[in-house]
Amino acid sequence: MRFLIRRKRPAPAVIIVALIDVLIVLVIFLLVTTSFKQPPAFRLSLPESTQATRAGANQNPPIVVSIDAQGMLRMSPNNLPVTLEQFNAQLQEEARKNPQVQLAIRADKNAPWGKIVSIMDAASAAHIKVLSAFTKQANPS
């Protein structure tokens, strides 16, 4: 019997420079395609108004209460969900601290009307004189 003698082959070499090039291209691709804008926590579809005004800098910024289409309340500044009772208590406290406080309602156009009325009642009970609503500019046609 005759045995074949195998010759030792050199180990394959990995070209590191090519791998680094591929890695750099992947990093650049990820940087270009990544969106740095944070998406909002929830989306609202604001109603349109022809009389909508732009929100500007104000010396007394309003308390903003957001109502989504399911009727969930969120109150500024941290936009955490609150119940109607918690909202009433916080609104009373803010009105006690600052009698000139303003309230802005940011409600989805499909939000339950009863929640909006409840917010308006709470503002009235807290003796808030300035109540506004967020809208978007209507397309003139």
ChimeraX attribute file (.defattr): number of C-alpha atoms within 10 A of each C-alpha:
attribute: neighborCount
match mode: 1-to-1
recipient: residues
	/A:1	3
	/A:2	4
	/A:3	5
	/A:4	6
	/A:5	6
	/A:6	6
	/A:7	6
	/A:8	6
	/A:9	6
	/A:10	6
	/A:11	6
	/A:12	6
	/A:13	6
	/A:14	8
	/A:15	8
	/A:16	9
	/A:17	9
	/A:18	10
	/A:19	11
	/A:20	11
	/A:21	11
	/A:22	12
	/A:23	12
	/A:24	12
	/A:25	12
	/A:26	12
	/A:27	11
	/A:28	12
	/A:29	11
	/A:30	11
	/A:31	11
	/A:32	10
	/A:33	8
	/A:34	9
	/A:35	9
	/A:36	8
	/A:37	6
	/A:38	6
	/A:39	8
	/A:40	7
	/A:41	8
	/A:42	7
	/A:43	10
	/A:44	17
	/A:45	15
	/A:46	18
	/A:47	16
	/A:48	14
	/A:49	13
	/A:50	11
	/A:51	10
	/A:52	13
	/A:53	11
	/A:54	10
	/A:55	7
	/A:56	7
	/A:57	7
	/A:58	7
	/A:59	6
	/A:60	10
	/A:61	12
	/A:62	18
	/A:63	17
	/A:64	19
	/A:65	22
	/A:66	25
	/A:67	24
	/A:68	20
	/A:69	14
	/A:70	11
	/A:71	17
	/A:72	16
	/A:73	21
	/A:74	20
	/A:75	21
	/A:76	13
	/A:77	10
	/A:78	7
	/A:79	13
	/A:80	11
	/A:81	16
	/A:82	15
	/A:83	12
	/A:84	16
	/A:85	10
	/A:86	12
	/A:87	18
	/A:88	19
	/A:89	14
	/A:90	15
	/A:91	23
	/A:92	18
	/A:93	12
	/A:94	17
	/A:95	19
	/A:96	13
	/A:97	10
	/A:98	12
	/A:99	12
	/A:100	14
	/A:101	20
	/A:102	19
	/A:103	21
	/A:104	18
	/A:105	20
	/A:106	24
	/A:107	26
	/A:108	20
	/A:109	16
	/A:110	15
	/A:111	20
	/A:112	16
	/A:113	12
	/A:114	10
	/A:115	17
	/A:116	19
	/A:117	11
	/A:118	13
	/A:119	22
	/A:120	17
	/A:121	13
	/A:122	19
	/A:123	20
	/A:124	13
	/A:125	13
	/A:126	20
	/A:127	16
	/A:128	20
	/A:129	13
	/A:130	13
	/A:131	15
	/A:132	14
	/A:133	15
	/A:134	19
	/A:135	21
	/A:136	15
	/A:137	14
	/A:138	12
	/A:139	8
	/A:140	5
	/A:141	3
